[in-house]
Amino acid sequence: MADRIFLSAPHMSGNEQKYINEAFETNWIAPLGPNVNAFEEELATYAGTEGAAALSSGTAAIHLALDLLGVGKGDVVFCSSLTFIASANPIVYLGAEPVFIDSEPETWNMSPVALENAFKETKAAGKLPKAVVVVNLYGQSAKMDELIEICDRYGVPVVEDAAESLGSTYKDKKSGTFGKFGVYSFNGNKIITTSGGGMLVSNDTEELKRARFLATQARDQAKHYQHSVVGYNYRLSNILAGVGRAQLEVLDKRVEEKRAVFERYVEGLGDIEGLEFMPELEETTSNRWLSVMTLNPEMIKVAPYDLIDALEAENIEARPVWKPLHMQPVFDGNKFYAHAEDEVISEQLFATGVCLPSGTTMTIEEQQRVIKLIRTFLQIL
């Protein structure tokens, strides 16, 4: 059996050990420390925001963002449906109800049409959402101008879930910087990693200060341990922040490499009728965290799961597109707004999509092996 080709394996820069050693040499092992402070400053500078708060996960960052926005029991929060469940779970943590918004075909992200319909209906019912969580899927930015305009018109803040889109841009502005809060993830499979970790970014430095307070168990200023509100244990380790600093140094290089992986797939498979790749919206640059394609069932008589199984048989990891959250058993009964009455884009993408191996540690020869196997399985030589 050939060596395994992973979907998106971590890729070390070679400089991580320097920052880790500094943490050990200075005994800054606990959460907080020089690496945490520097990682926050460096990430904020890269993103172009006034500040950042380093946290234990992207999920924690979404949770804190919603908490800071006052989301609580009985509230409603609109959320993209085509995403990983971590985008919506924090809504439930706070006792609120997620309402799911469909995708649109040009970005696969939140549909402005569906969002507008959701706002009109909830306003008529007298209960607007407390916040809107907009996800940038697989590195591609949503239509932020349209979405922000709608949310501003109704006076509802946006949390931009850029967990998958660090390094991407929308009209020359960094992904994750359009809402009241932006969220990044440094999970092991992301474009850069701290093993596990996340970052909350914002131009509101007072709210970020509040986020750090809540993330360190909300301990009041006192000699003894005093707590006036419920907090969380959400701060990032100084050691892991050191890993993040080294990873951030090569982020732009990783974006170039991810995009090169995507282009090789297009070159190797793009001639197949009925096979289409995830689009890139005009005036945006996707980090192409994952290279994703769809198989038109009217032209290709191979189901995505069959292709995924065939690749797995050759020790190659591929996955389906995210199962929309409105289809998940845990959210059975939650309200969902489709892109059109007769067109549910997120469900179409789930039924036809395949996420291909996209790691920057994958060699060109390994990628050519993946391409050859796909072509053979689809019986196109």
VENBEL-V384719 format. One record per residue. RES is the residue in one letter. SS is DSSP state (H for helix, E for strand, L for the rest). PHI is phi in degrees with one decimal (* if undefined). Layout:
[[RES/SS/PHI] [RES/SS/PHI]]
This chain:
[[M/L/*] [A/L/-66.8] [D/L/-56.7] [R/L/-69.3] [I/E/-106.4] [F/L/-88.1] [L/L/-62.8] [S/L/-162.0] [A/L/-78.2] [P/L/-59.1] [H/L/-134.3] [M/L/-76.2] [S/L/-84.7] [G/L/100.1] [N/L/-105.7] [E/H/-61.2] [Q/H/-62.8] [K/H/-59.5] [Y/H/-72.8] [I/H/-65.1] [N/H/-61.4] [E/H/-60.8] [A/H/-63.4] [F/H/-70.4] [E/H/-64.7] [T/L/-96.6] [N/L/64.9] [W/L/-89.0] [I/L/-98.5] [A/L/-72.1] [P/E/-55.1] [L/L/80.3] [G/L/140.4] [P/H/-58.2] [N/H/-65.4] [V/H/-62.1] [N/H/-61.0] [A/H/-68.8] [F/H/-62.1] [E/H/-61.3] [E/H/-65.1] [E/H/-69.4] [L/H/-68.0] [A/H/-61.7] [T/H/-62.9] [Y/H/-62.4] [A/H/-75.1] [G/L/86.2] [T/L/-106.7] [E/L/-72.2] [G/E/-167.3] [A/E/-154.9] [A/E/-127.5] [A/E/-80.6] [L/E/-131.7] [S/L/-75.0] [S/L/-167.1] [G/H/-66.4] [T/H/-60.5] [A/H/-60.3] [A/H/-65.5] [I/H/-63.4] [H/H/-57.6] [L/H/-65.4] [A/H/-58.8] [L/H/-67.7] [D/H/-61.0] [L/H/-63.3] [L/L/-84.3] [G/L/82.1] [V/L/-65.5] [G/L/-153.2] [K/L/-57.2] [G/L/87.5] [D/L/-78.3] [V/E/-116.7] [V/E/-129.9] [F/E/-77.0] [C/E/-147.8] [S/E/-55.2] [S/L/-87.8] [L/L/-86.1] [T/L/-165.8] [F/L/-70.1] [I/L/-62.4] [A/H/-61.7] [S/H/-67.5] [A/H/-107.6] [N/H/-54.7] [P/H/-61.6] [I/H/-61.0] [V/H/-69.8] [Y/H/-51.9] [L/L/-88.7] [G/L/83.0] [A/L/-94.4] [E/E/-111.7] [P/E/-77.0] [V/E/-116.8] [F/E/-98.9] [I/E/-115.4] [D/L/-67.9] [S/E/-90.7] [E/L/-126.4] [P/L/-73.4] [E/L/-78.6] [T/L/-128.4] [W/L/70.9] [N/L/-103.0] [M/E/-49.0] [S/L/-79.7] [P/H/-59.0] [V/H/-63.6] [A/H/-65.3] [L/H/-64.0] [E/H/-60.2] [N/H/-62.8] [A/H/-64.3] [F/H/-65.0] [K/H/-59.1] [E/H/-69.0] [T/H/-72.1] [K/H/-65.5] [A/H/-62.9] [A/L/-82.9] [G/L/82.4] [K/L/-146.5] [L/L/-72.1] [P/L/-69.0] [K/L/-81.4] [A/E/-161.4] [V/E/-128.2] [V/E/-99.5] [V/E/-102.7] [V/E/-103.2] [N/L/-103.0] [L/H/-77.3] [Y/H/53.6] [G/H/103.2] [Q/L/-88.0] [S/L/-67.9] [A/L/-70.5] [K/L/-78.0] [M/H/-64.7] [D/H/-58.6] [E/H/-65.5] [L/H/-68.2] [I/H/-64.0] [E/H/-59.9] [I/H/-64.2] [C/H/-64.5] [D/H/-63.9] [R/H/-62.1] [Y/H/-96.7] [G/L/70.6] [V/L/-116.5] [P/E/-74.5] [V/E/-111.9] [V/E/-106.1] [E/E/-92.6] [D/E/-83.4] [A/L/-102.8] [A/L/-54.9] [E/L/-102.7] [S/L/-122.9] [L/L/-60.6] [G/L/97.5] [S/L/-81.4] [T/E/-133.1] [Y/E/-131.9] [K/L/51.2] [D/L/68.5] [K/E/-115.0] [K/E/-66.7] [S/L/-57.7] [G/L/96.1] [T/L/-117.0] [F/L/-98.2] [G/L/-91.7] [K/L/-60.6] [F/E/-132.8] [G/E/-121.7] [V/E/-130.9] [Y/E/-120.3] [S/E/-120.4] [F/L/-119.8] [N/L/-59.2] [G/L/-59.3] [N/L/-99.3] [K/L/-77.6] [I/L/-64.3] [I/L/-130.5] [T/L/-136.3] [T/L/-119.4] [S/L/82.3] [G/L/-144.8] [G/L/166.3] [G/E/-160.6] [M/E/-143.9] [L/E/-105.9] [V/E/-121.5] [S/E/-168.8] [N/L/-91.5] [D/L/-95.6] [T/H/-68.8] [E/H/-67.5] [E/H/-67.4] [L/H/-67.2] [K/H/-61.6] [R/H/-63.8] [A/H/-61.6] [R/H/-64.2] [F/H/-60.7] [L/H/-65.0] [A/H/-75.6] [T/E/-113.9] [Q/L/66.4] [A/L/52.0] [R/L/-81.6] [D/L/-71.3] [Q/L/-72.2] [A/L/-166.3] [K/L/-67.7] [H/L/-93.4] [Y/L/-84.1] [Q/L/-127.8] [H/L/-137.2] [S/L/-99.5] [V/L/-136.6] [V/L/-78.0] [G/L/-120.0] [Y/L/-136.8] [N/E/-101.9] [Y/L/-120.9] [R/E/-81.5] [L/L/-83.2] [S/E/-65.7] [N/H/-64.1] [I/H/-67.8] [L/H/-65.9] [A/H/-63.3] [G/H/-62.9] [V/H/-60.2] [G/H/-62.6] [R/H/-62.4] [A/H/-68.0] [Q/H/-66.4] [L/H/-62.6] [E/H/-62.0] [V/L/-112.7] [L/H/-58.5] [D/H/-62.2] [K/H/-64.9] [R/H/-65.4] [V/H/-61.6] [E/H/-58.9] [E/H/-68.5] [K/H/-62.6] [R/H/-67.7] [A/H/-67.4] [V/H/-59.8] [F/H/-59.5] [E/H/-64.6] [R/H/-67.1] [Y/H/-64.6] [V/H/-61.7] [E/H/-65.1] [G/H/-85.0] [L/H/-128.2] [G/L/-66.2] [D/L/-84.3] [I/L/-79.9] [E/L/-66.9] [G/L/94.3] [L/E/-104.1] [E/E/-129.9] [F/E/-102.7] [M/L/-54.9] [P/L/-73.6] [E/L/-121.7] [L/L/-62.9] [E/L/-56.3] [E/L/68.1] [T/E/-128.4] [T/E/-128.9] [S/L/-83.5] [N/L/-74.4] [R/L/49.8] [W/L/-48.4] [L/L/-123.1] [S/E/-85.9] [V/E/-127.5] [M/E/-130.7] [T/E/-119.8] [L/E/-113.6] [N/L/-72.1] [P/L/-64.9] [E/L/-78.6] [M/L/-115.4] [I/L/-118.5] [K/L/-90.0] [V/L/-121.1] [A/L/-79.5] [P/H/-52.1] [Y/H/-65.6] [D/H/-65.9] [L/H/-65.6] [I/H/-59.9] [D/H/-65.3] [A/H/-65.2] [L/H/-67.4] [E/H/-61.7] [A/H/-62.2] [E/L/-102.9] [N/L/66.3] [I/E/-120.7] [E/L/-89.7] [A/L/-137.2] [R/E/-142.7] [P/E/-70.4] [V/L/-63.9] [W/L/-49.0] [K/L/-74.2] [P/L/-52.7] [L/H/-66.4] [H/H/-70.3] [M/H/-97.7] [Q/L/-77.5] [P/H/-54.9] [V/H/-65.4] [F/H/-110.7] [D/L/-58.3] [G/L/98.9] [N/L/-71.2] [K/L/-66.4] [F/E/-139.0] [Y/E/-115.4] [A/L/-82.8] [H/L/-63.0] [A/E/-154.2] [E/L/-56.5] [D/L/-108.4] [E/E/-148.4] [V/L/-103.2] [I/H/-63.2] [S/H/-61.6] [E/H/-69.0] [Q/H/-62.5] [L/H/-67.4] [F/H/-62.4] [A/H/-75.4] [T/H/-122.3] [G/E/-92.2] [V/E/-136.1] [C/E/-91.7] [L/E/-93.5] [P/L/-54.5] [S/L/-135.8] [G/L/-69.6] [T/L/-81.4] [T/L/-88.6] [M/L/-69.1] [T/L/-77.9] [I/H/-61.4] [E/H/-64.5] [E/H/-65.3] [Q/H/-66.2] [Q/H/-62.8] [R/H/-62.8] [V/H/-61.5] [I/H/-61.9] [K/H/-62.0] [L/H/-64.2] [I/H/-62.9] [R/H/-61.0] [T/H/-64.7] [F/H/-65.7] [L/L/-83.5] [Q/L/62.5] [I/L/-123.2] [L/L/-101.1]]
